[in-house]
Amino acid sequence: MLLYGASGHAKVILSILEANGQRVTAIFDDDPEKKLLERIPVIGTYDPKHEPTAPLIISIGYNAVRRQIARHIQHVFGTAIHPTALVDTNVTVGEGSVIMQGAIVQVGTSMGKHVIVNTGATVDHDCKLGDFVHVAPGVTLCGSVQVGENTLIGAGSVVAPNLTIGADCLIAAGSVVTVCVPNGATVRGNPARIIATS
Ligand SMILES: CC(=O)SCCNC(=O)CCNC(=O)[C@H](O)C(C)(C)COP(=O)(O)OP(=O)(O)OC[C@H]1O[C@@H](n2cnc3c(N)ncnc32)[C@H](O)[C@@H]1OP(=O)(O)O
């Protein structure tokens, strides 16, 4: 397995892969100063010829950057699911996606590509997470919530059942979302209110 991005997020993904007995042989990173992460060599900018058949995960938490990098990757994408995560057998997990320690993903949920379900987050039944969504640590998505591409659901937020959160949204940490959120909105508070739109 290869990673792209020698970040704190990468350290968590390394820990997941290690728990699953999978070996990471190298990490790409555009910062030439980075040489080593957790004893794994950091080998510079992306090279499609480096171990071309190895699967790769983009280990960058920031959705827009993950999306931009994904466009020019030629390796196949892997996934990483920690053994302490409870993922129902009737869940689809798109390529490049990761599910961290202690997360719960319930029956009928579909996760797009390069999605992050972070530490201890709960994604309940029949949710739909678009590509490049990040569900941050400790979030609760109730049943049948839809989340559009690139959206960050900030740490500890709660989203009530059957709501649609648009694409490119930022749900501030600790928000309680009780109504649908349009594309590009930043919301915060309890109940969450729109404070900006893009
Ligand atoms: C493993 C990991 O770490 S995964 C990381 C996941 N990341 C997250 O969950 C972070 C989500 N980000 C946030 O919640 C941020 O606070 C943001 C993006 C909403 C705001 O960030 P900034 O734009 O830098 O806002 P800033 O810190 O300058 O605060 C501006 C105002 O908003 C308030 N504010 C900031 N965040 C929040 C919040 N989550 N809820 C309510 N109010 C907030 C501040 O108190 C401040 O209020 P004031 O103007 O009355 O003093």
The ligand as an SDF file (V2000), in Angstrom:
LIG
                    3D

 51 53  0  0  0  0  0  0  0  0999 V2000
   -8.9010   14.3990   13.5060 C   0  0  0  0  0  0  0  0  0  0  0  0
   -9.3150   15.8380   13.1780 C   0  0  0  0  0  0  0  0  0  0  0  0
   -8.8330   16.7650   13.7370 O   0  0  0  0  0  0  0  0  0  0  0  0
  -10.5100   16.0530   11.9980 S   0  0  0  0  0  0  0  0  0  0  0  0
  -10.7800   17.7970   11.9410 C   0  0  0  0  0  0  0  0  0  0  0  0
  -12.2130   18.1270   11.6860 C   0  0  0  0  0  0  0  0  0  0  0  0
  -12.3320   19.5730   11.7020 N   0  0  0  0  0  0  0  0  0  0  0  0
  -13.3160   20.2190   12.3540 C   0  0  0  0  0  0  0  0  0  0  0  0
  -14.2330   19.6380   12.8820 O   0  0  0  0  0  0  0  0  0  0  0  0
  -13.1600   21.7180   12.3800 C   0  0  0  0  0  0  0  0  0  0  0  0
  -14.3920   22.4370   11.9190 C   0  0  0  0  0  0  0  0  0  0  0  0
  -14.0820   23.8590   11.9720 N   0  0  0  0  0  0  0  0  0  0  0  0
  -14.7170   24.7220   12.7690 C   0  0  0  0  0  0  0  0  0  0  0  0
  -15.6830   24.4030   13.4600 O   0  0  0  0  0  0  0  0  0  0  0  0
  -14.1550   26.1510   12.7530 C   0  0  0  0  0  0  0  0  0  0  0  0
  -14.2660   26.6690   14.0490 O   0  0  0  0  0  0  0  0  0  0  0  0
  -14.8730   27.0260   11.7120 C   0  0  0  0  0  0  0  0  0  0  0  0
  -14.3250   26.5990   10.3380 C   0  0  0  0  0  0  0  0  0  0  0  0
  -16.3610   26.8780   11.7560 C   0  0  0  0  0  0  0  0  0  0  0  0
  -14.5660   28.5190   11.9700 C   0  0  0  0  0  0  0  0  0  0  0  0
  -13.2370   28.7630   11.7880 O   0  0  0  0  0  0  0  0  0  0  0  0
  -12.7670   30.3010   11.5540 P   0  0  0  0  0  0  0  0  0  0  0  0
  -13.3570   30.8150   10.2950 O   0  0  0  0  0  0  0  0  0  0  0  0
  -11.2720   30.2720   11.6930 O   0  0  0  0  0  0  0  0  0  0  0  0
  -13.4890   31.0610   12.6970 O   0  0  0  0  0  0  0  0  0  0  0  0
  -12.8580   31.7850   13.9810 P   0  0  0  0  0  0  0  0  0  0  0  0
  -12.1350   30.7720   14.8260 O   0  0  0  0  0  0  0  0  0  0  0  0
  -12.1070   32.9900   13.5050 O   0  0  0  0  0  0  0  0  0  0  0  0
  -14.1540   32.2380   14.7660 O   0  0  0  0  0  0  0  0  0  0  0  0
  -15.0380   33.2000   14.2350 C   0  0  0  0  0  0  0  0  0  0  0  0
  -16.2330   33.2450   15.1360 C   0  0  0  0  0  0  0  0  0  0  0  0
  -16.9810   32.0240   15.0050 O   0  0  0  0  0  0  0  0  0  0  0  0
  -17.0870   31.3870   16.2820 C   0  0  0  0  0  0  0  0  0  0  0  0
  -16.9600   29.9530   16.0320 N   0  0  0  0  0  0  0  0  0  0  0  0
  -15.9010   29.3170   15.4940 C   0  0  0  0  0  0  0  0  0  0  0  0
  -16.1670   28.0030   15.3950 N   0  0  0  0  0  0  0  0  0  0  0  0
  -17.4010   27.8150   15.8900 C   0  0  0  0  0  0  0  0  0  0  0  0
  -18.1930   26.6720   16.0780 C   0  0  0  0  0  0  0  0  0  0  0  0
  -17.7680   25.4620   15.7120 N   0  0  0  0  0  0  0  0  0  0  0  0
  -19.4330   26.8260   16.6000 N   0  0  0  0  0  0  0  0  0  0  0  0
  -19.8840   28.0550   16.9840 C   0  0  0  0  0  0  0  0  0  0  0  0
  -19.1440   29.1740   16.8370 N   0  0  0  0  0  0  0  0  0  0  0  0
  -17.9260   29.0570   16.2950 C   0  0  0  0  0  0  0  0  0  0  0  0
  -15.9290   31.9340   17.1020 C   0  0  0  0  0  0  0  0  0  0  0  0
  -16.1780   31.8270   18.4910 O   0  0  0  0  0  0  0  0  0  0  0  0
  -15.8840   33.3510   16.6210 C   0  0  0  0  0  0  0  0  0  0  0  0
  -16.9400   34.0580   17.2490 O   0  0  0  0  0  0  0  0  0  0  0  0
  -16.8220   35.6380   17.5730 P   0  0  0  0  0  0  0  0  0  0  0  0
  -16.6700   36.3150   16.2240 O   0  0  0  0  0  0  0  0  0  0  0  0
  -18.0990   35.9410   18.2630 O   0  0  0  0  0  0  0  0  0  0  0  0
  -15.5930   35.7730   18.4240 O   0  0  0  0  0  0  0  0  0  0  0  0
  1  2  1  0
  2  3  2  0
  2  4  1  0
  4  5  1  0
  5  6  1  0
  6  7  1  0
  7  8  1  0
  8  9  2  0
  8 10  1  0
 10 11  1  0
 11 12  1  0
 12 13  1  0
 13 14  2  0
 13 15  1  0
 15 16  1  0
 15 17  1  0
 17 18  1  0
 17 19  1  0
 17 20  1  0
 20 21  1  0
 21 22  1  0
 22 23  2  0
 22 24  1  0
 22 25  1  0
 25 26  1  0
 26 27  2  0
 26 28  1  0
 26 29  1  0
 29 30  1  0
 30 31  1  0
 31 32  1  0
 31 46  1  0
 32 33  1  0
 33 34  1  0
 33 44  1  0
 34 35  1  0
 34 43  1  0
 35 36  2  0
 36 37  1  0
 37 38  1  0
 37 43  2  0
 38 39  1  0
 38 40  2  0
 40 41  1  0
 41 42  2  0
 42 43  1  0
 44 45  1  0
 44 46  1  0
 46 47  1  0
 47 48  1  0
 48 49  2  0
 48 50  1  0
 48 51  1  0
M  END
$$$$
